[in-house]
């Protein structure tokens, strides 16, 4: 593990200077059944396979007395679960944790993939221009938008499944004022206000697709281009220093994306009006 992190810190010093940086547009490499496969999709597939193989090799068949690899995976998962449980609640953590853990691990490694030698620097000639053969998946807006859509679908599923449509509608548009403390006229006026606020909340929920995708894309794409630009100034020293910062940025952005997804789910599913597990079937 120490060797792995040392490699991540030093890898940017090994890349060649490339002042042009990473192209904002993904490059199509080939097609499968008429569907184009871009360089960012290729990176996604390769890292997804590596994640599966790494977990299988570390854990293998789970044992009562864990091996070092199994203990490492369990400790990392336990730490992430402890951080997310207060947000989504004890009732929901067991249901949503596999999804949230998948988000965190996948995005983290996709963010860090840009630090590997060759990612974003290996080129090939196509159409008279030098094009990226491999690029960090999360430096492609298509990838981050897809992740945001998955997050939105996950939020919709868990909210409707474990809280219910009635709780969701009340949280968005319902009058939260106590009738016993207000006269009917004031309560009715507040109902119209809460209805308007609910409309604004619906718009903000829709804009989560934009905020989640652009935040992740902007940080990874900007950091990747920063390393390439600094490589033209001092090819070995400055990119390595910037790489250390990108390790931290990649970790923070992966956790922020996962944390926000957990917050969105917890805001609705932690209501007392949500269904219990037994009533959710």
N, C-alpha and C positions, 0 to 999 in steps of 0.2 A: 504494500500500500504506500509506504514512504517513497519507494522507487517510482511508482505511478505518479504521485503528486510532484516529485522532483522533475519528472519528464515533462509534465504539463507546464511547469514554471520555466523550463529551459527551452522548450520546443519553439517558441516564437523567435528565438535567436538563430534558429537553423533555417528559417525560411528566407528565400531570396527577396531582395528589395523589389517592390512592385508598386510604383507610385499611383497606378491606376486604381488599385484596390479591387474590391469585389463589385461585379456588375449588379445593379439593382434588379435586373431581370434575370430570372433563371434561364438556363440554356437547355434545350431539349437534346438529349444524347441519342436516343433511339426510340422505337415504338414497339409496343406489345399489343397485338390485336388492334392496331390502329390508334391505340392510346399512347400519347407521347410520355416518355419518362425523362424527367429533367435531372440535372446534376444534384439538385437538393433532394429530390426523391431518392436518388441512388444513395446518397449519404444516409438518409433516413433508414433505408432498407438494410444497409451494411451495419449500422449501429444497433438497429433493432435485433438483428441476428446475434451480434456480439453481446448484447444485454442478456438475451435468453441463454446463450452458451455460458456466459460468466456466472449467472445465477445457478444454472444446473451444475457447473463444475464446483462452485463454492458450497452449495447446499447438498446436492445429490439427493439421496433419500433421507428426509428429516429423521433425526434420531433423538431419543429422550436425553441422552448426554450429547450435546452438540459438538461437532467438530469446530475447528477454528473458523473455517469458512462460514459454516452455519451460524456460529455465534456472532460473527461480524455482520452478516445480513440481518439477523434478528435484532441486534443492538441498534443498527441504523434505522430499521423499521420501527422499533420501539420508541426511539427518540423522536422521529417524525410524528408518530401517533400521539405521543404525549403533548407535542406542540399543537396539534390540530384538535385534540379532544375537547378542550375548553371552548372551542369555537363552534363546532358542530353539535356538541353535547354527547353525553354518554350513550343516549338512546340511539344516536345516528352514527357514531364513529365506526362501529363494526360494519355497517352497511356501506359507508362511503369511503372508508380508508383504502381499500384496494384500488379504487379509481384515483383518489388523490395521490397515493403513493406512485402509481403509474405515471401520472402527470409530472410529478416532481423528478423522478428518475429519468424519464424520457427527455424532458426539457433540459435538465441539467447536463446530460451527456451531449445533447445536440448543441447546447451553448458552448461547451468545452471543445467540441469537435473542431472548431475553428483554430484551436491552438496546435493541432497536430500538423507536422510538416507535410506539405503537399496540398492540404485542404485550403482551397482558395488561391493556390499558386500554380498548381499543375494546369497547363494550358494545352489546347490543341487548335489547329487551324481549321476554321469552318467558315465558308462564305467570304473568304478573304480577310477574316479577322481572327485574332487570338481570343478563344473562348475558354471559360473555366470548365475543366473536366469534373472537378469535385468542389463543393462549396458547403459551408455550414448550413444545415437545414433551416435553422431559425433566423438566418439572414435573408430568407426568402419570405416575402409577405404572404404568399400563398400558404406556406406551412403554418405560420402564426395565425392566419385567419382560420385555417382548418382546425387548429387547436382551440380557438375561441368558439367556433361553432360546436365542437364536441363538448366544451365546457358548458355552453348554453343548453345543449340537449340533455346533458347530465343533470344540470340544475332543474330543468323542467321535469325530468323523470322523477327525481327524488322528492321534489316539492309536491307534485301531484300524487305520488305513490304513498308518501308517509305523512304529509300534512293535509292534502286534499284541496280540491278546487275552492271549497267554501272558505277555508282558512286563507288561501291565497287572495281571493277577491276581497275578503274583509281587511287583510293587511294592506291592500292597495287602495281600496276605495271606502272602507268601512269607517263609520263615525266612532272614534275611540273615546269620545266624551261620555261621562256618566250622566245618564238621564236624571238621576236623583238629585244631582247638584246644580242642574240648569233648568230654566223654564223651557217650554216646548219651542218657542220662537228662536231662542238662542241655539238650541240643539239642532233645529232644522237648518239654521244658517251655517252652523259648523259642518253639517252634512254636505252642503254644497261646496264648502271649502275643502273638505277631505276628498270630495269627488274630483275637484280640480287638481289637488296635490297628487291624487292617484294617477291622473293622466300624465302629469310630469314624471312620475315614477316609472310609468310604462315606457316613456321615451328614454329615460335613463337606463332601464333594463336593456332596451334595444341597442343603446350605444355601448353596452359592455362588449359587444362584438368588435367594435372599433377600438375601444380603449385597451382591451386585453391584447389584441393583435398588434397594434401599433407600438405599444409600450415595449413588448418583447422584441419585435422586429427592429425598432429604432436603436435599442441598446446593443443588440448583437451586431447589427449591420454597421453601426457607427464604430463600435469597438474593433471590428474586423478591419475596417478601412483605416482606422487610426494606426493599427499595428503596421499595415502595409506602408502608410505614408511615413511613419517614423523610421521604417526600414531604409528609406532612401537617405536619411540623415546619418544614422549610425546603424549599420546592418546587424550588429550583434548585441550591442549593449542596451540601447533604448527599447527595441522590440521585446527583449526579455523582461524589462521592468514593466512595460505596458501589459505584457502577458500575465504578470502577477496580479495586476489590477483586474484584468479580464477574468481571471479565475474567480475572484471575489464577485465581480459583476454577474457572471454566469450563475453562480450559486444564489445570489440575491434575487435575480430575475426569475429563476426557477421556483424559488420559495414564494415570491410575491404572487406569481400566477396561481400556484397551488393554494396559497393562503386566501386570495380573493375568491376563488371558486368555493372554498370552504366557508367563507363569510357569507356569500350569497345563499348557500344552502342553509347555513345555520340561522340566518335572519328569519327564515320562514318556518323551518322544521322544528325550531326550538320553542315555538309558541305552544302554550298550554292547550290550545284548541286543536293541535295536530292529532292525527289518529295514532293510537298505540299500534305496536307491531301486529298484535293479534287481529286488529280491525282493518289492517291495511290490505288484507287478502281479498 
